[in-house]
Amino acid sequence: MTSPPPSSRADSGRARELRLKRGEERRLSSGHLWVFSNEIDSDATPLAAFAPGDLVQIKSQRDQFLGHAYVNPHALICARILSRDPAHPVGRELIDARLRAALRLRERLHPHPYYRLVFGESDGLPGLVLDRYGDVLVGQIATAGMEALKETVAAAVRELLSPAGLYWKNDSAARQLEQLPQVAEAAFGEIPAEITAVEADLRFSAPLTHGQKTGWFYDQTHNRARLRRYLWPGARVLDVCSYVGAWGITALTAGAAAASCIDSSQTALDFAQRNAQANGVALETVRGDVFEAMKALHERGERFDVVVLDPPAFIKRKKDIPQGQAAYRKLNQLALSLIEGEGLLVSCSCSYHLAPEELVGAIQTAARHSGRFVQILESGGQSPDHPIHPAIPETRYLKAFFCRVTREVG
């Protein structure tokens, strides 16, 4: 069947409708928001008839309305639902309502305007992330459909919050999956070279244009708060993959005697030193590959009471799983070799494709190879300003295990 040219879409009467094959509505009816290209009835509604960002109604083969969505015919996830109410299509009114709902939650969670304001699908805005740093917002767009709504989102943010500026940091490699360019630009206002985040009355600075993600990692806020209860006066702390020093500085302000940060970025470590000074503490920094740096620390006889592992995602795609699992095992084994006597290991992973039990397995395997005994005291996930959509397991990605480490006896 020949697809109609794009110019005929409006005249065909089918451009506003995307129809599924028989039985493919079950997952969407249970609450999921993604439509995959192999679920489309391409004879009834060929994907080639749509342009990236087109707004459509998703219909079942039995003509049941399933939702208003945007489309990208070039992506495996070819459509994402934004509204399930036939009377509320995608537009400024819907964007306003979603942002207001997201803001109400964050204002209940946080006394100050420093948080993740929008977390994609979990806030009903697939493909959009917004982080708030006081009077500045930093956003990331991962889909062609949300890219088409970018100006609408910017206008809604401006009206709702009246911020000094909104910066689009759209430099994620994930945009390649949607055939989008990697660009960074101001939507409006004055954009500073660095952002400030406030967490537990501590102030941190981080680079914006050359920083990681949107500049800060709000998803670990609650896990860093958990760390405080496990520290003791005189503890020596190693913050691995430290970025700008949040874990190490949190530990120092909670009573630790010393902290060292390891990161491959000198810029990040320079910010860590600045942040330590700004919060009235001092720390040491080590620049280098974390595996080599930890090995060198061990060979020099350096030992710590607490080691925090907060690495980047070692597993970004399913095909990375075997190599990534090996990396987590190696990292945890190196960490255990650096813990003196009885201590604490905080082991994190932000890889969605690594299940929690697999990280536990990596910790236990590392413990067996190191002759250590590990007890998991507590597990944590992402902070509540990164809510989990119960129908979309992909929105639950962060794992953090707080482990007591002792010498194996018997």
Buried (B, 14 or more C-beta within 10 A) or exposed (E): EEBBEEEEBEEEEBBBBBBBBEEBBEBBEEEBBBBBBEBBBBEBBBBEBBBBBBBBBBBBBEEEEBBBBBBBBBBEBBBBBBBBEEEEBBBEEBBBBBBEEBBEBBEEBBEEBBBBBBBBBBBBBBBBBBBBBBBBBBBBBBBBBBBBBBEBBBBBBBEBBEBBBBBBBBBBEBBEBBEBEEEBEEBBBEBBEBBBBBBEEBEBBBBBEBBBBBBBBBBBBBBBBBBBEBBEEEBBBBBBBBBBBBBBBBBBBBEBBBBBBBBBBEBBBBBBBBBBEBBEBEBBBBBEEBBEBBBEBBEEEBBBBBBBBBBBBBBBEEEBBEEBBEBBBBBBBBBBBBBEEEBBBBBBBBBBBBBBEBBBBBBBBBBEBBEBBBEBBEBBBBBBBBBBBEBBEBBBBBBBBBBBBBEEEE
